Amino acid sequence: MQELRWCFLDEESKLLWDNGSGEKKEPVVTELAQLALKQPLLEEQIALFKSEIEKTDSKDLSSKIMDECGLTPDTLPQLVAHNVPIVTYLFQKLTDTPYINSYYDVLIKLDVSQSQIALPSMELVNELVAVVNVKKEYICAYISNCIKECENIKDPFFQTRLVRLLCVFVQKLLYIKLISIKDVSGEIETFCLEFSRIKEAQKLYQSVKKGYVQSSEISRGAGNENSPLDGHLEDENKEKESSGTNNEEQKLE
């Protein structure tokens, strides 16, 4: 019997794996949610995220947001730092669920001594009071937390910025009657006296002592009475962007 001859016997055999087989691709809404915790989303991505959430049945909404997307109350600080529009949307969708209080509990305790949290969190609360019925106790608790953090901030420049924004924000809330003078008078008076060197603190103190707030005291110009804080937030955002640009230029040099 003739011996069989094998071809290419000396070549090493290799196993070829199909890397795509067996892998479960994450739903697009989950991918966007996890990305939102790390960086700002583009407008198109935000729109896509919302459209995916809107497809969810109301009884499955909480599970979709918290379990599938992983956007639990504990993730709120990261989400606030990067994507305020997403947070505003989530609060709107979860308003009538039993889980919303857990999100507010985190919101009112955010560490606003961190610059990446302070401005976005105030922007968030400013938006929330315009679109959902935020309980007065949450608003007052948020203000109290900001006051405490303002007093503890060591950086004088950042401290002044936060005090200015907080004073304008409180005046707006008083003007639109979401809170009353008696809700915050004692704490606010002490706060304003401590930072009396700052013009906005002086104005807020005068308003509290008078017992009312006039639109001219908080508005930055004609046609801006409905959102007096917006102009200040816009200025702060521009200043932040400018500062970031300057830092990058210095690095390049």
C-alpha positions in Angstrom: 0.0 0.0 0.0 1.4 3.3 -1.1 2.2 5.6 1.8 0.0 8.7 1.9 1.8 12.0 1.6 0.6 15.1 3.4 1.1 18.5 2.0 2.3 21.4 4.0 2.8 19.2 7.1 5.4 21.6 8.4 3.1 24.6 8.5 1.7 25.6 11.9 -2.1 25.3 12.2 -4.0 28.4 13.4 -7.4 28.7 14.9 -9.5 31.5 13.3 -12.1 33.2 15.7 -15.1 35.1 14.6 -14.9 38.0 17.0 -18.4 39.1 16.1 -20.1 35.9 17.0 -21.8 35.7 20.4 -21.3 39.4 21.2 -24.3 41.3 22.4 -24.3 44.9 21.1 -25.6 47.5 23.6 -28.8 49.3 22.6 -28.1 52.8 21.2 -29.9 54.4 24.1 -27.6 52.7 26.6 -24.5 53.7 24.6 -25.6 57.3 24.6 -26.5 57.3 28.3 -23.1 56.0 29.2 -21.4 58.5 26.9 -23.4 61.3 28.5 -21.7 60.5 31.8 -18.3 61.2 30.3 -18.7 64.1 27.9 -21.2 66.5 26.4 -23.5 65.0 23.8 -24.0 66.6 20.4 -27.5 68.0 19.7 -28.2 65.1 17.4 -27.2 62.6 20.0 -29.5 64.3 22.6 -32.3 64.2 20.1 -31.7 60.5 19.4 -31.5 59.7 23.1 -34.9 61.4 23.7 -36.5 59.7 20.7 -35.4 56.3 22.1 -36.8 57.1 25.5 -40.1 58.3 24.0 -40.6 54.8 22.4 -40.8 53.3 25.9 -44.1 52.5 27.5 -44.8 54.6 30.6 -44.9 51.6 32.9 -41.4 50.6 31.8 -39.9 54.1 31.8 -38.2 54.0 35.2 -36.7 50.6 34.4 -35.5 51.9 31.0 -33.8 54.9 32.5 -32.3 53.4 35.7 -31.6 49.7 34.7 -31.0 49.7 31.0 -29.4 53.1 30.7 -27.8 53.0 34.1 -28.8 56.6 34.9 -29.4 56.1 38.6 -29.5 58.9 41.1 -25.8 58.1 42.0 -24.8 59.1 38.4 -26.4 62.6 38.7 -23.1 64.5 39.5 -21.4 63.2 36.3 -24.5 63.8 34.3 -25.0 67.4 35.6 -21.3 68.2 34.9 -21.6 67.2 31.2 -25.2 67.2 30.0 -27.8 69.5 31.8 -30.4 69.1 28.9 -30.4 65.3 29.5 -30.9 65.8 33.3 -33.7 68.2 32.7 -35.4 65.8 30.4 -35.0 62.9 32.8 -36.5 64.9 35.7 -39.5 65.7 33.4 -40.0 62.0 32.5 -39.6 60.8 36.1 -41.7 63.5 37.8 -44.7 61.3 38.3 -42.7 58.2 39.4 -41.8 57.2 43.0 -38.1 57.5 42.1 -38.0 61.2 41.5 -37.4 62.1 45.1 -34.2 60.1 45.1 -32.9 62.3 42.3 -33.9 65.4 44.1 -32.1 64.2 47.2 -28.9 64.0 45.3 -29.5 67.3 43.5 -29.8 69.3 46.7 -26.6 67.9 48.0 -24.4 68.3 44.9 -20.9 69.5 45.7 -21.1 73.0 44.2 -17.6 73.8 45.5 -16.4 72.0 42.3 -16.5 74.4 39.4 -17.6 71.8 36.9 -20.7 71.1 39.1 -21.6 74.6 40.4 -22.6 76.4 37.2 -24.3 73.5 35.5 -26.3 72.6 38.7 -27.6 76.2 39.0 -28.4 76.1 35.3 -30.3 72.9 35.9 -32.4 74.1 38.8 -33.1 77.3 36.8 -34.5 75.1 33.9 -36.3 72.7 36.2 -38.4 75.4 38.0 -39.6 76.5 34.5 -40.7 73.1 33.3 -41.7 71.0 36.4 -43.3 71.6 39.7 -40.3 71.6 42.0 -41.3 71.4 45.7 -40.4 74.4 47.8 -38.4 72.4 50.3 -36.1 71.1 47.6 -35.5 74.6 46.3 -34.7 75.9 49.8 -32.5 72.9 50.5 -30.5 73.6 47.3 -30.1 77.2 48.2 -28.9 76.3 51.7 -26.4 73.9 50.3 -25.0 76.5 47.9 -24.7 79.0 50.8 -22.7 76.5 52.8 -20.4 75.7 49.9 -19.9 79.4 49.1 -18.7 79.9 52.6 -16.3 77.0 52.4 -14.7 77.8 49.0 -11.1 78.9 49.3 -10.6 80.3 45.8 -11.7 84.0 46.1 -12.3 84.3 42.3 -14.5 81.2 42.1 -16.2 82.1 45.4 -17.2 85.6 44.0 -18.6 84.0 40.8 -20.7 81.6 42.8 -22.0 84.2 45.2 -23.0 86.5 42.3 -24.9 83.7 40.5 -26.6 82.5 43.7 -27.8 86.0 44.6 -29.3 86.6 41.1 -30.9 83.1 41.2 -32.5 83.7 44.6 -33.8 87.1 43.5 -35.4 85.4 40.5 -37.1 82.8 42.6 -38.4 85.5 44.9 -39.7 87.5 42.0 -41.6 84.7 40.4 -42.8 83.6 43.9 -41.5 80.1 43.9 -40.2 80.9 47.4 -41.1 83.7 49.7 -38.9 86.1 51.7 -39.8 84.3 55.0 -38.6 81.0 53.6 -35.0 82.3 53.3 -34.8 85.6 55.1 -32.6 84.7 58.1 -30.1 82.6 56.2 -30.0 84.9 53.2 -29.4 88.1 55.4 -26.5 86.5 57.1 -25.1 85.3 53.7 -25.5 88.7 52.1 -23.8 90.5 55.0 -20.9 88.1 54.9 -20.4 88.9 51.2 -21.5 92.5 51.3 -18.5 93.5 49.1 -20.3 91.9 46.2 -22.8 94.1 44.4 -25.4 91.3 43.8 -25.3 90.4 47.5 -26.0 94.0 48.4 -29.0 94.1 46.0 -30.4 90.8 47.4 -30.0 92.1 51.0 -32.0 95.2 50.1 -34.7 93.2 48.5 -35.0 90.9 51.5 -35.2 93.9 53.9 -37.9 95.6 51.8 -39.8 92.3 51.6 -40.2 92.2 47.9 -38.2 92.0 44.6 -38.7 94.3 41.7 -38.1 93.2 38.1 -35.6 96.0 37.6 -33.5 94.6 40.4 -32.9 91.3 38.7 -33.5 92.0 35.0 -30.4 92.7 32.8 -32.3 94.5 30.2 -35.6 94.9 28.4 -37.4 91.7 27.5 -35.3 89.7 30.0 -37.6 89.7 33.0 -38.8 86.1 32.5 -35.2 84.7 32.7 -33.0 87.2 34.6 -30.5 84.4 35.4 -30.0 83.4 31.9 -27.8 86.3 30.9 -25.6 85.8 33.9 -25.2 82.1 33.1 -24.4 82.9 29.5 -21.7 85.3 30.6 -20.3 82.7 33.0 -20.2 80.1 30.2 -18.4 82.5 27.9 -15.9 83.3 30.6 -15.4 79.7 31.3 -14.9 78.9 27.6 -12.5 81.9 27.2 -10.5 80.7 30.2 -10.3 77.2 28.8 -9.1 78.7 25.4 -6.4 80.8 27.1 -5.2 77.8 29.1 -4.9 75.8 25.9 -3.0 78.6 24.2 -0.6 78.8 27.1 0.0 75.0 26.8 0.8 75.4 23.1 3.3 78.2 23.8 
